Amino acid sequence: MGTDRAPKPPVAGIIYGEVAYWVAIIGVLIAMVGIVIYLAFGGYLDKATILGDLWRGDTAQAIWKECAGVAGVPHTYWYLGRLGKGDCLAMLGIAVACIAGAVGMWGVVFNLLRNKGGIYIIFAFIIAVILSLSASGIITL
């Protein structure tokens, strides 16, 4: 009776959890630094007007025009060319945190390949591809 132990989780689950956890933590830290920079020094979007525009329910086009001076809503990775701005750095942090699941899943795929995981390799690969394509914006679910 004294030898009852909890079952050990599979190695693939540990790999996924650790990788996804640390990538998400790194993303959160980047976002926090970006927010501090944005609040202290400003950024790409005018912080004095953005909240008012959001609370009024303005359209995305109107908000981008008033707060950033651009016509239309930028898509994909508009912030990458402006990482010196606090809000753009915060957006990078959010993107890194969001991709944590895909990075962790690729770790599972490689672990299963190394350990001959059988049919689970196919399932893990399909999930990793779907997560990666979704994170890149190629597919939307």
C-alpha positions as CSV (number, residue, x, y, z in Angstrom):
1,M,0.0,0.0,0.0
2,G,2.9,2.4,0.7
3,T,4.2,2.0,-2.9
4,D,1.3,3.6,-4.7
5,R,2.6,6.1,-7.1
6,A,1.0,8.4,-9.7
7,P,1.4,7.3,-13.3
8,K,4.2,9.0,-15.2
9,P,3.0,11.2,-18.0
10,P,4.2,10.3,-21.5
11,V,7.4,11.9,-22.7
12,A,5.7,13.6,-25.6
13,G,3.3,15.3,-23.2
14,I,6.2,16.6,-21.1
15,I,8.0,17.9,-24.2
16,Y,4.8,19.6,-25.4
17,G,4.1,21.1,-22.0
18,E,7.6,22.4,-21.3
19,V,8.2,23.8,-24.8
20,A,4.8,25.5,-25.1
21,Y,5.1,26.8,-21.5
22,W,8.5,28.4,-22.0
23,V,7.7,29.9,-25.5
24,A,4.5,31.4,-24.0
25,I,6.4,32.8,-21.1
26,I,9.0,34.4,-23.4
27,G,6.1,35.9,-25.5
28,V,4.4,37.3,-22.4
29,L,7.7,38.9,-21.2
30,I,8.3,40.5,-24.6
31,A,4.7,41.8,-24.6
32,M,5.1,43.2,-21.1
33,V,8.3,45.1,-22.1
34,G,6.5,46.4,-25.2
35,I,3.6,47.6,-23.1
36,V,5.9,49.4,-20.6
37,I,7.8,51.1,-23.5
38,Y,4.4,52.0,-25.1
39,L,3.1,53.6,-21.9
40,A,6.3,55.4,-21.2
41,F,7.3,56.6,-24.6
42,G,4.4,56.1,-27.0
43,G,4.3,53.9,-30.0
44,Y,3.0,53.4,-33.5
45,L,-0.6,54.0,-32.5
46,D,-1.6,57.2,-30.8
47,K,-2.4,56.1,-27.2
48,A,-4.3,59.3,-26.5
49,T,-7.0,58.5,-29.0
50,I,-7.1,54.8,-29.4
51,L,-9.1,53.9,-26.3
52,G,-11.7,56.6,-27.0
53,D,-12.1,55.4,-30.5
54,L,-12.5,51.8,-29.3
55,W,-15.1,52.8,-26.7
56,R,-17.1,54.8,-29.2
57,G,-17.2,51.7,-31.4
58,D,-15.4,53.2,-34.4
59,T,-14.7,51.0,-37.3
60,A,-11.2,49.4,-37.6
61,Q,-10.5,51.6,-40.7
62,A,-11.4,54.8,-38.8
63,I,-9.2,53.8,-35.8
64,W,-6.2,53.0,-38.0
65,K,-6.6,56.2,-39.9
66,E,-6.9,58.4,-36.8
67,C,-4.4,56.6,-34.6
68,A,-1.7,55.6,-37.1
69,G,-2.5,57.8,-40.1
70,V,-2.8,54.8,-42.5
71,A,-5.7,54.1,-44.9
72,G,-7.1,50.7,-44.3
73,V,-6.3,48.0,-41.8
74,P,-2.9,46.4,-42.2
75,H,-2.8,42.7,-42.3
76,T,-0.3,39.9,-41.4
77,Y,2.8,41.0,-39.7
78,W,2.6,44.8,-40.0
79,Y,4.5,45.3,-36.7
80,L,7.8,43.6,-37.7
81,G,9.2,46.6,-39.5
82,R,8.5,48.8,-36.4
83,L,9.9,46.8,-33.5
84,G,11.4,50.0,-32.0
85,K,7.9,51.1,-31.1
86,G,6.4,49.8,-27.8
87,D,3.1,48.6,-29.2
88,C,4.7,46.8,-32.1
89,L,7.0,45.0,-29.7
90,A,4.0,44.1,-27.6
91,M,2.4,42.7,-30.8
92,L,5.5,40.6,-31.4
93,G,5.2,39.2,-27.9
94,I,1.6,38.3,-28.4
95,A,2.5,36.5,-31.7
96,V,5.3,34.6,-30.0
97,A,2.9,33.5,-27.1
98,C,0.3,32.4,-29.7
99,I,2.7,30.3,-31.6
100,A,3.8,28.4,-28.5
101,G,1.4,25.5,-29.2
102,A,2.7,25.0,-32.7
103,V,6.3,25.0,-31.5
104,G,5.5,22.5,-28.7
105,M,3.7,20.3,-31.2
106,W,6.7,20.2,-33.5
107,G,8.7,19.1,-30.5
108,V,6.3,16.2,-30.0
109,V,6.6,15.2,-33.7
110,F,10.4,15.0,-33.5
111,N,10.2,13.1,-30.3
112,L,7.8,10.6,-31.7
113,L,9.9,10.2,-34.9
114,R,13.0,9.6,-32.7
115,N,11.2,7.0,-30.6
116,K,9.2,5.4,-33.4
117,G,5.8,6.5,-32.2
118,G,3.8,4.6,-34.8
119,I,0.6,6.1,-36.0
120,Y,0.8,8.9,-33.4
121,I,3.5,10.4,-35.6
122,I,0.9,11.0,-38.3
123,F,-1.6,12.6,-35.9
124,A,1.0,14.8,-34.3
125,F,2.3,15.9,-37.7
126,I,-1.2,16.8,-38.9
127,I,-1.9,18.8,-35.8
128,A,1.5,20.5,-36.0
129,V,0.9,21.5,-39.7
130,I,-2.6,22.8,-38.9
131,L,-1.3,24.9,-36.0
132,S,1.6,26.2,-38.0
133,L,-0.5,27.2,-41.0
134,S,-3.0,28.8,-38.7
135,A,-0.3,30.8,-36.9
136,S,1.2,31.9,-40.2
137,G,-2.2,33.2,-41.4
138,I,-2.3,30.8,-44.4
139,I,-5.5,29.1,-43.1
140,T,-8.1,30.4,-40.8
141,L,-10.3,28.2,-38.8
